[in-house]
Amino acid sequence: MRKTLLVIDRRYMDHFAGQVHPERPARIGTMIEMSTELKRSDLKICAPREATLEELALCHSDGYLLTIERSATRERTDFDPDTHACARTWSTSRLAAGGVLTAVEAVLDGEANNAFAMVRPPGHHALPGRAMGFCFLNNVAIAANWLIKVRGKHRILILDWDVHHGNGTQEIFYDSPNVLYMSIHQYPFYPGTGWLDEIGTGSGVGFTVNAPMPASFGDAEYLQVFDRLFLPVARQFKPEFVLISAGFDAHFRDPLGGMRLTEKGFLAMTRRLQLVADECCNGKIVAALEGGYDLRALANSSRTVIEELGREPSAEPGAVDEGERALPIVERARYFLRDHWQFDQDD
Ligand code: ZN
């Protein structure tokens, strides 16, 4: 068994984006309830710390940080048509970025083998100077830059399985060879980015990998993309740390997403990432919550991921013999990346 750290806190319910907003405090209430029912004896639950301003500045401009800070003096600030802050959004967001850092520090320093930071508001749409898509601070990107700039790492893998493309994370690391950003998402869909030809710029060319999937794809199609595209690239990259932007809005029950993933799909993706992390970085994985708007899907899927993080992934998972609909996407992605990564024709 492996020791897993769960970072969770009632204060994550303090950010309120408005009545009937899908990114609501109850998401965290459900997670807290689920975590008390977990039967893992090797589970450690821990409260987050707040990220410092210096840490936030690893990804965000000073002027933008000041703008969010100012929103704390107002009852409501509208950042975009669906991104609204209340007076406690600034402190909750700092706690979300700090929660992922708390998890990363614990895994890096050996207090846990892996971790799940159940934070909100989510982060992967947040740009260096702009809030969007329910996101204010890019929690996972801040953690990746912290690993590189504060702890001296050189190769961080960010795997984003949220149903939306993580345009913020992609933009922050678009010219960086230190972060391999891989995203599987519904396309065409919000926020409109994440096509196959978006592979990075300058010295970052080849370090952004996008798998845009039409609505209705599910477990088998996702696993084809993992086995034939993401895992071969990840193994050549040899990450020193694996971060998962773990949204659960690609679940078939989700009211926003149009994909068909089940708990089995989330389990299989987690197992595959664990195998890569075991090979490359002694199993160091931190998952951070992004989207996911059906409470039951959220609780069941995150429970599945946490349980899987506790198991030893002893053997290579079997090949998937369905999901052929994903193969043209895999082929085209490989074509765009052909000068940067090797692909075995048998895969
Ligand atoms: Zn999402």
Residues whose N, C-alpha, C, O or C-beta is under 5 A from the ligand:
A	BS01	ZN	D162 V163 H164 G247 D249 G291
